């Protein structure tokens, strides 16, 4: 070795001595290599309909798109809408559940394509004869509805069941296609369907609908035929079917109650479907199979209602009060009864998430088990095959209500004068905290309720509850590690803490990177006091632009930068991030309670403003809302004294 080389080596040894190897070996310099907690939020839609939903999406709504179209759209491909326009998601989704109605699954498409699997059955031949007569008529909405009613009467509730072999064939196509489009690590396709119960037999337009979601592939999901409302309208019978599936296959499945704002007081009722009292066995069974609730979608928002939360200034968001749509006083127009105001308020308590969560506390005290202990997600319920919840890319509820210069003031469903299309909202999405984008990981997150609902924006939210979070920890770089180490995430449970302590929450929200700034973060608390009374309170825990909560609890509005005519806004108000450690100042260790986080954006243009600009629409009625303040709701964290 030359002298210069030897000197260089010596200097290097002095400056950078060899590492001392300790007795502890086998670790990794990459400390998170064995991380078991979720590090990323994944975005999806668990409630999209295609042409396989026979009576509504296909026959009434004119959706001719095959399920492949829904998958391709969700994955970010450019596809063609029914009116020929190209349509695309600006940002692909991470997961999708196609939830076509089990009742008559695929029948209308089979008639349109002369599917031998249907036409070779006796019912298929009868339906084909009726379809040929319908096809000779003008394709008006009235004629489509008439044929839909005629055909469903033949194979629907009270009619002759569809051939089991045909039903199995259609379902196999559904679950096998989900496997084709499932791409672990990139895109998750979960097989599912909608069980479409109208509620008790007395109901004409009730809504006990559930989206059934399977974790498994076709080797397990293909062993069953979807349990439909024609088998039973009773949710308990659906849960028995799910139990049989799980026991027979070793697979996993859950059911997500549909947005209940038009369930006519049945979704979170205080009695069973058959009119009996709730029991602990009922509560345990419901809690097992229904860990989530769809709290926001196209047909309105069901976090809370102004009638139920009169002191909550943000309660009136995309409010529907009945099947007739948005009504200031639901008693003025009801398709399903003549209730007075007090009766209507009681009905609404069984339809909205916050009221149902409060009822759950009461039932927990009475039964020992909480049947309404659900996490919250959003989804679209789009019947267009397009899982879009963006106000600047809203394709309506049905394919018949595609973007046009007139759709805003047209009926959403042609058989009714109301609701009008402008009353529908561009919503929503499900956000899931998971380790990876796979069926196993996303389904596990749903079961443990580490999920939240968005009306559309992809706001990133963390919400942890514990007893010992420090003030500065909300902004630390290892924020999430601290959250998991010292507490529980959204969807979790807190038991009795140290004497004199109070639940403390670690909160962080980041704006949608492609969207609007944030206005505020609010903790919504519900509790049951020592007398059994139920209460709620909304706390403004983080405010943008340096605002403070006033002495009497008032908060100055964030303002608005919306230019309705231009369908635009500026991010000159609000904050990109809100982070805070918040301690409940009103905590009573003897009271059952829940807490969830609501995060609001600054005001932005609603889809109606984008329609008005694109088509040059003028003289829009004043009642048409043109501005929206979008939001997210996390799953709750529950506290129990024991």
C-alpha positions, 0 to 999 in steps of 0.5 A: 500500500502506498504511503498516501493511501495508508495515511488516508486510511488512518485519517478515516479511522480517526474521523469515522471509527468502526461501529461498536457492535452491541450484544443486541443484534437482529434489529434494523436501522429502519425502525418502522420495519415491523410497524403494525399500526396503520400508516395511510388512509385509503379512499373508497366507495362502498355503495355503487350501482350498475345496470345489474340493479334492475328496477331502479338503476337500469329500467328507471334510471337508464343505466346500461353500464356493466359492472366493468365500467364502475371498476374502470372508472373507480381506478381512474380510467376515462370512460364514456357516459350514457350521453357520450361525454368522456368522464373520469375521476381526477384521482382514482379511488383505492377500493370499491364495493359494487352494491347492486340490489339483490332483488332481481339482480341482473334480470333487466340486463338479461332480458335486454341481452337475451341471456340464455341463463334466464330465457331457458327458465319458465319465468324467463320466458314469461318475462321475455314476452312482457319485455317484447311488448314493452319494447314496442312502446315509446321508451318514456319514463312512465312506460319504463316504470310500468314495465319495472312494476309489472316484471318485479310483480312476477318475480318479486315479493309475493310472486314466483321466485326466480330460478335458483340456477339463474340467480347463482349464475348472475352472482358468480359473474359478480364475484368473479369480476370482483376477483378480476379487478382486485389488484392487491397493493393497488386497488381493492375490489370487495364483492358485495350487494344491497339487501333492500328491505322497505321495512315493516309490511306497513311501510310503503317507502321505508328504508332498512337497506343494508350493503353486504360486504364480503372480504373473501374471493369467489371460492367462498362468496360463490358458494351462496346466493345473495339473501334478498328482501324477498327472502325476508325484510327482517334485518335479524334474518339477514344477520342469520344468513351472514352467520351461516355464511361465516360458519360454512365457509370460514369467511368474513362478511359485514353489513352497512346500514344505508343512510337512514334519513328516509327510513321513517323511524325504523333504522335505529328504533327502540324495538325489533322488526316484529315489534318486540323489545330489544334484548342484549342478544339482539344488541350483541348480534347487531354489533357483530354484523353491523360495525359501520353506518353510512352517514352521508350520500347523494340522498342527503346527510344523516349526521344530525338534523336541525330538529334534533340539534337546534343549537348546532349551527352546522346541523342543516347540511344537505338535509332531507326530511322525508322521501320528498327531499329537503323540507323545512317542516317534514310534517308539511309533506310526508309520503308515509304518514300524517305526523305532528311535529313532536311525533316527527322529532321522535321519528328523526331520532331513529334516523340520524347518527348522533341521536342513534349514538345517544340512544345506544348509551341508554340501551347500554345502561339498560341491556349491558350492550350497545346495539348502536355502537357504529363507526361512520363512513360515507359512500355515494349510492350512485346509480350511474356506475360512477363513484364520484363525490366531487362537486365539480364532477357530479353525474347525478343520482341516475344516468337519466340525470346526467349533467344538463342545462335543465337537470337542476330543476327536474325531479330526481325520480320521474314518478314524483314531483319532488325531490328535485335534482338540486336537492341531491348532494355530491357525496360521499366517500369512505376513508379507511386507516389501514396498513396496506391496500388489500382486502384483508387490511381494509376489511379489518379496518372496517371491523375495528371502525378505524374509518371516517366519513367524508362528504367528498373532500379527501381530508386526512384526519387522525383522532386518538383518545387517551388519558395522558396526551401532552399539549405539544404532542399534537404537532410532533413528527411521531404524532401517530405513534404517540396516539397509538402508544398512549390511547386508542384511535377512532372506533376505540374504547376508553375505560375508567382512567386515573382518579381525577383524570379526564379523556384527552384527545389528540387531533390532527386534520390536513386539508385535501391537497387538491381542495379547500382550506379548513375552517375548524375542528369540532368534538361532538360529545354525547352522554347519559347523565345519572338520571338517564337523560341524554345530552349532546354538545359541540366543542370548537377545539381548533379554529383557523385564522387565529380565531378564538372561542368567545366568552359565551361560546360564540365563534366568528365565521370563517367567511367566504371567498366563493364566486358563485358566477365563476364557480370558484373560490380562493384559499386566502382564508382558513388553514391547511392544517389544524392540530390540537390536544383537547381535554374534556372540561365537562367530564364525569367519570360515572357517565357513559359518553362518546366523542367524535370529530367533525372537521369543516372546510371553508365554503366552496361552490356546490355542484349546482354552481358548476352546472350554472357556469358550464351551461350559462344558466340564469334566473335560478330560484333562491332556494337552490343552494349554490355554496357548500361547507363540506366536512368529515365525521370520524368514528366515535371513541366511547367511554364506559365507567367500567 
